[in-house]
Amino acid sequence: MGEWLHHYLPAVPPEFGNAGTCWIARMKTRRAEHNPPFYWLGRALDVVAEAGAHDAMGARLEAAHGDALCSPGDGRDDRVQGVLSEACGFAWTHTYIGTPRIEATTPDGSVEGGPIWLHVPDHETYVFATRLRTGPRGGDVFADVATLAAQADDVLPDAPGRVLYLDMLYSREYPQGAGYDLGLTEPVEAALHHYGGEAHLGHVFTRPFQWGNPVAAHY
């Protein structure tokens, strides 16, 4: 993972630090050993490159973060994590459905910095990859999943295959979150079945960046 981040964003120097340090800079110093999110993220970026989407994903990462250290709270770390979740969605789609195209969600949009979907023409399938931001309460989970399902329903075209790919937000405390804690995971799965079913969406739910071993997949 660290090597890929340095490849895509070479001007951001590796830095050890805490939450007050640029996330990309910190992640460049991390290793994947004993850290499933980073292992699977590195694998995802391998798949992106092998599938011919290296340049498009690189442009999105640079547009999201820029080529310099960021300051906490300015939004760049959050945006770049979102693009990395899209990369994981790409890897999952490529592996389980077919090689997707990265396409803007509007005819006049840009795949560099605007919203995208992952389109698999061979199977008439569209995948909307995003992240779940949720608190510890069941009500929060249901409201958040309802919002994301409605967003995917609005964005994705009417097609035989429509999938909401939902990546759990990465944080240092991820082993205590949804995907690991059954009491937090079951409400997410229930909400996905309910709101995804209403919107005629398949769904995939993963632990942070862990596209290769989804918690739930229904499509």
Order of alpha helices (4+ residues) and beta strands (2+ residues): alpha-alpha-alpha-alpha-alpha-beta-beta-beta-alpha-beta-alpha-beta-beta
